Amino acid sequence: MRPWVFVVLMVFGFCSGFAQKVVRYDLYVKDTLVNYTGKAKRAIAVNGQIPMPTLVFAEGDTAEIHVHNQLKEETSLHWHGVFLPNQEDGVPYLTQLPIKPNTSHVYRFPVIQNGTHWYHSHTALQEQIGMYGSLIFLKKRNDPGFRKGIDDLLAVPVILSDWTDQHPENVHRMLHIASDWFAIQKGSTQSYVEAIKAGHFKTKLSNEWKRMLAMDVSDIYYDKMLMNGLENSTLPSLKAGDKVRFRISNGGASTYFWLHYAGGKITVVASDGNDVEPVEVDRFIIAVSETYDIVLTVPEANISYEFMATAEDRTQSVSMFLGSGHLQLVTPLPKLKYFEGMKMMNGMMKMNGDLDDMGMEMSLNQMDMNTVMYPEITGPFPEQAGDKMKDMEVMEDHDHGGKSKMALPVTLNYAMLRSTTRTSLSAEHVIKEFRFELSGNMNRYIWSLDNRVLSEVDKILIRKGEIIRIVLYNGSMMRHPMHLHGHDFRVINGQGDFAPLKNVIDVMPMETDTLEFAANTEGDWFFHCHILYHMMAGMGRVFGYEGQPNNPLIPDAKRAEKKLHADDRKYHFMFVNDVATNGNDGMLMVQNTRWSIGTEWRLGYRDHHGYETETHVGRYIGKMQWLMPFVGFDWRYRKSELSDVPEKSIFGQTNTKDLRTNLSIGIKYTLPMLLDLTGELYQDGYVRLQLKREDIPVSRRIRAGFMVNSDREYMVDAKYILNQYIGIRTHYDSDMGFGIGVSVNY
């Protein structure tokens, strides 16, 4: 019997009634190998399985979880969406020290809620390689909120996840160096050749004029999508008329999933562990880290109905089949229309990098800014925002007994969620309001709040008894699932006193959402984007209660804070080297959120004997980081070019391009069309200007570039990308001549 089948039976059996007790689990964390793609890759298994075991407790139990770290590295476990004492929350260097290798740690907390939750590592990128699992808190039958026909259904824990054969640290590095290898794998490069074929050459030009990279929906190419650790699975015992409750958690590191069912409507009954009034939809998207409880019905006998989860970028899907018999499949989602999305982005983005809201008043996912990518839902993207809002209206006009132009499937949005109980907060308490802009820079993969990452700000102090209001505006081009630890918040969605309670809210581009929660505990609580690589880049804050006692698990608070901040201060390394017939040139660079240290070199052969190297240390300025002041050092010597008649630069100065050993100061600025303009002043008064563009996307695998400067140097090049690390490059350099060779990049 598969482990998850056993869990289904266990969850179903526990629904009959409970007695308060201590429920203990022992979790053994150990390295393992998995093979999802024909290649054995490292993963982390807990009790020998991926995902981690489903943990089941009853409301009123005391959870006691013994974690035995058998890794060669530190680990931790966070209990997502759970109300618990702060020191049990599982965030290394914030609520506890990490669990060292070959040691054990005990998490112990009372279970004071019910619902579908999940748990995962909060250490580094371990969540990406197996450390995630379902966490179920069962409701007692005598609970006033027990819903007959829902809470007593057969319950199936379902946890979705994404798998990459890439090492997660390399994924993180590739994102920060703007590698487009993932786009090549997904077929979403949006090159000029592809733009011309799609009739969007002007769209592509406009995109780069505004200094934007290609449109993207998901940052990473994943090799597999998994449901309960499997590519496909079945529930064959279900019969006609049977209903089943899926307790779904999105444990993906960065993947949103569209959920569809071939057997009819999907009834949503809970979100983030909190009951909502049942609402029927045809499909919905589940954000990273969200949970939903849904009810599905098997309508007919001798048919196996597909329940499908499709990655938002449409690269992969995974299914579970309900019932037995011939297959009833979900209609696959069509491919994304990237250039239409790019056109929409162009209209939204101002030249300074800010978003132009075009007069739209958006909130609560009622208008998904990626809907232009979903023609099966919304149809063609109209020219005016007002038309767009009309297209998003309900398709049935019940008041007038008529129908709209076309009947579109019903897609869930947050405005449809209504709590089954009153959630209003006391008006007597002080309201403290915080406003944040979700900000980002895709060119350098910097994600922040108000253009500041976690390590650049102090914790936000709040007081017990206050009502905390958070207003979020997404000024970036990516959606962000914002998660608050240790609390549920009210989503202000037009449902008044019955606003739904959640702990994750998916904030769309250009969207503004308002959250409220009661400050009713103590300790330091993380608030962050739950896309793993956004969080690691610094997109978060810490809410801390004033006057709280010291956490005994954090004996050195200052050292712990430095370790907590180390994630977004990390430097990322890149290297390029071209071994060609006329010489060797290359570049090495390390960068973090604000700083860049880079060295480039050129070494000539035979007739072009000589060498040159330039090193720059700079700091990026501004939200879009188009400006970088720097200090540098230039060292070059080219014997064959020296002559009795010195060449002049375009400014009339004696050209020192063949003999230079100088310090410099300068500025690099990104112009429209992603051109880098560099101005440099050397210690001897020499001035140099340079214009450069690298990686112009000519076709899916061909990249071009050029350089020209006031030293009267110029270069043009083209490269064909063979694989992630190797390409064939040809170039002409004014000093080194024509060359062709192999380019290696990392």
Secondary structure, DSSP 8 states (H G I E B T S, - for coil): --HHHHHHHHHHHHTT-----EEEEEEEEEEEEE-SSSS-EEEEEETTBSS---EEEETT-EEEEEEEE-SSS-B--EEET----GGGS--BTTTB--B-TTEEEEEEEE----EEEEEE--STTGGGGT-EEEEEEE--TTSTT--TTTTTSEEEEEEEEEE-SS-HHHHHHHHHTT--HHHHHHT----HHHHHHTT-HHHHHHHHHTT-----S-SS--SEEEETTBSEEEETT--TT-EEEEEEEE--SS--EEEEETTS-EEEEEETTEEEEEEEESEEEE-TT-EEEEEEE--STTEEEEEEEEETTSS-EEEEEESSSEEE---------HHHHHHHHHHHB-TTS-B--TT----TTSS-TTGGG-HHHH-S--SSHHHHHHHTS-SEETTTTEE-SS----B--GGG--BSS-----TTS-EEEEEEEEEEETTTTEEEETTB-GGGS--EEE-TT-EEEEEEEE-SSS-EEEEETT--EEE-SS-GGG--EESEEEE-TT-EEEEEEE--S-SEEEEEE-SHHHHHTT-EEEEEETT----TT-S-HHHHHHHHHHHHH--EEEEEEEEETTEEEEEEEEE-SSEEEEEEEEEE-GGG-EEEEEEEEEE-BSSS--EEEEEEEEEEE-GGG--SS--B-TTSSB--TTEEEEEEEEEEEEEGGGEEEEEEEETTS-EEEEEEEEEEE-SSSEEEEEEEETTS-EEEEEEEE-SSSEEEEEEEETTTEEEEEEEEE-
